[in-house]
Amino acid sequence: MIPRILATPAALELIALLKKDNGPLMFHQSGGCCDGSQPMCFPEGEFRLGGSDVCLGEIADCRFYMNADQFEYWKHTQLILDVTPGRGSSFSLEIPLGVRFYIQSRIFTEEELTQLEPLLKTVET
């Protein structure tokens, strides 16, 4: 099965550091503008999910959620979580470290679209 979400080695290293300091984590990417469309990292359960959020998969045992409207735009792409220097203006856990998560993407091939991992069931709200 082809995963919908991957992470670079730099992102995995940062996730490990954040998990060490904060315990289990989760990611959410909304459909907002500006920093609202960047992936945000929270302690697991600290971000209240809505009925319109979908879970794309897991990265380093951390679920990655996205607003369903945003997912409609991105459903044909594989998302790659990465890290870049600089401060975003969100409440994401990595911001005080002077870095921020961001998303790279690539379009799935027609063959890959038939082999995608299913979306994970979200928690009941």
Contacts in CASP RR format, 6 or more apart in sequence:
PFRMAT RR
TARGET T0000
AUTHOR 0000-0000-0000
METHOD contacts of the structure
MODEL  1
MIPRILATPAALELIALLKKDNGPLMFHQSGGCCDGSQPMCFPEGEFRLG
GSDVCLGEIADCRFYMNADQFEYWKHTQLILDVTPGRGSSFSLEIPLGVR
FYIQSRIFTEEELTQLEPLLKTVET
1 115 0 8 1.000
1 116 0 8 1.000
1 117 0 8 1.000
2 78 0 8 1.000
2 108 0 8 1.000
2 112 0 8 1.000
2 115 0 8 1.000
2 116 0 8 1.000
2 117 0 8 1.000
3 57 0 8 1.000
3 78 0 8 1.000
3 117 0 8 1.000
4 56 0 8 1.000
4 57 0 8 1.000
4 78 0 8 1.000
4 79 0 8 1.000
4 116 0 8 1.000
4 117 0 8 1.000
4 119 0 8 1.000
5 56 0 8 1.000
5 57 0 8 1.000
5 58 0 8 1.000
5 59 0 8 1.000
5 64 0 8 1.000
5 78 0 8 1.000
5 79 0 8 1.000
5 80 0 8 1.000
5 81 0 8 1.000
6 59 0 8 1.000
6 78 0 8 1.000
6 79 0 8 1.000
6 80 0 8 1.000
6 81 0 8 1.000
7 15 0 8 1.000
7 59 0 8 1.000
7 60 0 8 1.000
7 80 0 8 1.000
7 81 0 8 1.000
7 82 0 8 1.000
8 80 0 8 1.000
8 81 0 8 1.000
8 82 0 8 1.000
8 83 0 8 1.000
10 82 0 8 1.000
10 83 0 8 1.000
11 59 0 8 1.000
11 81 0 8 1.000
11 82 0 8 1.000
11 83 0 8 1.000
11 101 0 8 1.000
12 59 0 8 1.000
12 60 0 8 1.000
14 83 0 8 1.000
14 94 0 8 1.000
14 97 0 8 1.000
14 99 0 8 1.000
14 101 0 8 1.000
15 25 0 8 1.000
15 41 0 8 1.000
15 59 0 8 1.000
15 60 0 8 1.000
15 62 0 8 1.000
16 60 0 8 1.000
17 97 0 8 1.000
18 25 0 8 1.000
18 41 0 8 1.000
18 93 0 8 1.000
18 94 0 8 1.000
19 25 0 8 1.000
19 60 0 8 1.000
19 62 0 8 1.000
22 43 0 8 1.000
22 93 0 8 1.000
23 43 0 8 1.000
23 44 0 8 1.000
24 43 0 8 1.000
24 44 0 8 1.000
24 61 0 8 1.000
24 62 0 8 1.000
25 41 0 8 1.000
25 42 0 8 1.000
25 43 0 8 1.000
25 44 0 8 1.000
25 62 0 8 1.000
25 93 0 8 1.000
26 41 0 8 1.000
26 42 0 8 1.000
26 43 0 8 1.000
26 44 0 8 1.000
26 45 0 8 1.000
26 46 0 8 1.000
26 47 0 8 1.000
26 62 0 8 1.000
26 63 0 8 1.000
26 64 0 8 1.000
26 65 0 8 1.000
27 39 0 8 1.000
27 40 0 8 1.000
27 41 0 8 1.000
27 42 0 8 1.000
27 59 0 8 1.000
27 62 0 8 1.000
27 63 0 8 1.000
27 64 0 8 1.000
27 65 0 8 1.000
27 81 0 8 1.000
27 101 0 8 1.000
28 39 0 8 1.000
28 40 0 8 1.000
28 42 0 8 1.000
28 47 0 8 1.000
28 49 0 8 1.000
28 53 0 8 1.000
28 64 0 8 1.000
28 65 0 8 1.000
28 66 0 8 1.000
29 37 0 8 1.000
29 38 0 8 1.000
29 39 0 8 1.000
29 40 0 8 1.000
29 64 0 8 1.000
29 65 0 8 1.000
29 66 0 8 1.000
29 67 0 8 1.000
29 70 0 8 1.000
29 103 0 8 1.000
30 36 0 8 1.000
30 37 0 8 1.000
30 40 0 8 1.000
30 66 0 8 1.000
30 67 0 8 1.000
30 70 0 8 1.000
31 37 0 8 1.000
31 66 0 8 1.000
31 67 0 8 1.000
31 69 0 8 1.000
31 70 0 8 1.000
32 67 0 8 1.000
32 70 0 8 1.000
34 89 0 8 1.000
35 88 0 8 1.000
35 89 0 8 1.000
35 90 0 8 1.000
36 90 0 8 1.000
37 70 0 8 1.000
38 88 0 8 1.000
38 90 0 8 1.000
38 92 0 8 1.000
38 100 0 8 1.000
38 101 0 8 1.000
38 102 0 8 1.000
38 103 0 8 1.000
39 64 0 8 1.000
39 81 0 8 1.000
39 92 0 8 1.000
39 101 0 8 1.000
39 102 0 8 1.000
39 103 0 8 1.000
40 47 0 8 1.000
40 90 0 8 1.000
40 91 0 8 1.000
40 92 0 8 1.000
40 101 0 8 1.000
41 62 0 8 1.000
41 92 0 8 1.000
41 93 0 8 1.000
41 94 0 8 1.000
41 101 0 8 1.000
42 91 0 8 1.000
42 92 0 8 1.000
42 93 0 8 1.000
43 93 0 8 1.000
44 62 0 8 1.000
44 63 0 8 1.000
48 125 0 8 1.000
49 65 0 8 1.000
49 122 0 8 1.000
49 123 0 8 1.000
49 125 0 8 1.000
50 122 0 8 1.000
50 125 0 8 1.000
51 68 0 8 1.000
51 122 0 8 1.000
51 125 0 8 1.000
52 67 0 8 1.000
52 68 0 8 1.000
52 69 0 8 1.000
53 65 0 8 1.000
53 66 0 8 1.000
53 67 0 8 1.000
53 68 0 8 1.000
53 122 0 8 1.000
54 65 0 8 1.000
54 66 0 8 1.000
54 67 0 8 1.000
54 68 0 8 1.000
54 71 0 8 1.000
54 119 0 8 1.000
54 122 0 8 1.000
55 63 0 8 1.000
55 64 0 8 1.000
55 65 0 8 1.000
55 119 0 8 1.000
55 120 0 8 1.000
55 121 0 8 1.000
55 122 0 8 1.000
56 64 0 8 1.000
56 65 0 8 1.000
56 66 0 8 1.000
56 71 0 8 1.000
56 79 0 8 1.000
56 119 0 8 1.000
56 120 0 8 1.000
57 63 0 8 1.000
57 64 0 8 1.000
57 117 0 8 1.000
57 119 0 8 1.000
57 120 0 8 1.000
58 64 0 8 1.000
58 120 0 8 1.000
59 81 0 8 1.000
63 120 0 8 1.000
64 79 0 8 1.000
64 81 0 8 1.000
65 122 0 8 1.000
66 74 0 8 1.000
74 105 0 8 1.000
76 107 0 8 1.000
76 108 0 8 1.000
76 113 0 8 1.000
77 105 0 8 1.000
77 106 0 8 1.000
77 107 0 8 1.000
77 108 0 8 1.000
78 105 0 8 1.000
78 106 0 8 1.000
78 107 0 8 1.000
78 108 0 8 1.000
78 112 0 8 1.000
79 103 0 8 1.000
79 104 0 8 1.000
79 105 0 8 1.000
80 103 0 8 1.000
80 104 0 8 1.000
80 105 0 8 1.000
80 106 0 8 1.000
81 101 0 8 1.000
81 102 0 8 1.000
81 103 0 8 1.000
82 101 0 8 1.000
82 102 0 8 1.000
82 103 0 8 1.000
82 104 0 8 1.000
83 94 0 8 1.000
83 99 0 8 1.000
83 100 0 8 1.000
83 101 0 8 1.000
83 102 0 8 1.000
84 99 0 8 1.000
84 100 0 8 1.000
84 102 0 8 1.000
85 98 0 8 1.000
85 99 0 8 1.000
86 98 0 8 1.000
86 99 0 8 1.000
86 100 0 8 1.000
87 95 0 8 1.000
87 98 0 8 1.000
87 100 0 8 1.000
88 95 0 8 1.000
88 100 0 8 1.000
89 95 0 8 1.000
90 100 0 8 1.000
92 100 0 8 1.000
92 101 0 8 1.000
94 100 0 8 1.000
94 101 0 8 1.000
108 116 0 8 1.000
END
